Amino acid sequence: MLFRAGAGERWRKARTLGIGRDGLSFSSRNKLTIGTLLDMRFFVGRKPMQSEVECRGRIVRQKLDRTARTYAATIDSYRFTRMAPSGRP
């Protein structure tokens, strides 16, 4: 997964922990605060049938400890930007 905190910011890497209908959880080395608006990109499906999803959301939960930073973010809007070869997401 990639994310950035606003247009013009650099895309940063994160590890996706879970994706649901309304949001996702991820871990990142970057410190984020609750309420931060994010642009996010990730793939769904298995190769070669993967589709890329771009979405917008915001941080709603965080868990910070010495070894990891874990976040939960909403998915407020999304679109498929790269479709699977069959043309279906």
C-alpha positions as CSV (number, residue, x, y, z in Angstrom):
1,M,0.0,0.0,0.0
2,L,1.1,3.6,-0.7
3,F,-0.3,6.7,1.0
4,R,0.3,10.4,1.2
5,A,-1.1,13.1,3.4
6,G,-2.3,15.5,0.8
7,A,-1.8,16.3,-2.9
8,G,1.8,17.2,-3.6
9,E,3.2,15.2,-0.8
10,R,5.5,12.2,-1.4
11,W,4.0,8.7,-1.6
12,R,5.0,6.6,1.4
13,K,5.0,2.8,1.9
14,A,2.9,1.0,4.4
15,R,1.9,-2.6,5.2
16,T,-1.8,-3.4,4.8
17,L,-3.1,-5.4,7.7
18,G,-6.8,-5.6,6.7
19,I,-9.3,-4.1,4.3
20,G,-13.0,-3.8,4.7
21,R,-15.9,-2.1,3.0
22,D,-15.5,1.1,4.9
23,G,-11.9,1.2,5.8
24,L,-8.5,-0.4,6.3
25,S,-5.8,-0.9,8.8
26,F,-2.1,-0.6,8.1
27,S,1.3,-0.2,9.8
28,S,3.8,2.5,8.9
29,R,7.0,3.9,10.1
30,N,5.6,7.4,9.6
31,K,3.8,9.2,12.4
32,L,0.2,10.2,11.6
33,T,-2.4,11.9,13.7
34,I,-6.1,11.2,14.0
35,G,-8.0,13.2,11.5
36,T,-5.2,13.3,8.9
37,L,-6.7,13.1,5.4
38,L,-5.0,10.5,3.2
39,D,-4.8,9.5,-0.5
40,M,-4.2,5.8,-0.6
41,R,-3.3,3.2,-3.3
42,F,-3.4,-0.5,-3.1
43,F,-4.0,-3.7,-5.2
44,V,-6.8,-6.1,-4.8
45,G,-7.0,-9.6,-6.2
46,R,-4.2,-12.0,-7.3
47,K,-1.8,-11.6,-10.2
48,P,-2.5,-11.6,-13.1
49,M,-6.1,-10.5,-12.2
50,Q,-5.1,-7.6,-9.9
51,S,-6.8,-4.3,-10.0
52,E,-5.4,-1.1,-8.5
53,V,-7.6,1.0,-6.2
54,E,-7.1,4.7,-5.4
55,C,-9.0,6.0,-2.4
56,R,-9.4,8.9,0.0
57,G,-10.0,8.7,3.7
58,R,-8.8,9.8,7.1
59,I,-7.1,8.4,10.2
60,V,-9.7,7.4,12.8
61,R,-7.6,5.2,15.2
62,Q,-3.9,4.7,16.1
63,K,-1.9,2.4,18.2
64,L,1.7,3.5,18.9
65,D,4.2,1.5,20.7
66,R,8.0,1.0,20.7
67,T,8.0,-1.5,17.8
68,A,5.1,-0.5,15.5
69,R,2.7,2.3,14.5
70,T,-0.7,0.8,13.5
71,Y,-3.5,2.9,12.1
72,A,-7.1,2.6,11.0
73,A,-8.4,4.8,8.2
74,T,-11.8,5.3,6.6
75,I,-12.4,4.8,2.9
76,D,-14.6,7.8,2.0
77,S,-14.3,7.5,-1.8
78,Y,-12.5,5.1,-4.2
79,R,-12.0,4.3,-7.8
80,F,-10.4,1.5,-9.8
81,T,-7.5,2.9,-11.7
82,R,-6.0,-0.2,-13.3
83,M,-8.4,-3.0,-14.2
84,A,-7.7,-6.7,-14.4
85,P,-7.1,-8.0,-18.0
86,S,-10.7,-9.2,-18.3
87,G,-11.9,-5.5,-17.9
88,R,-13.6,-6.3,-14.6
89,P,-12.3,-5.0,-11.2
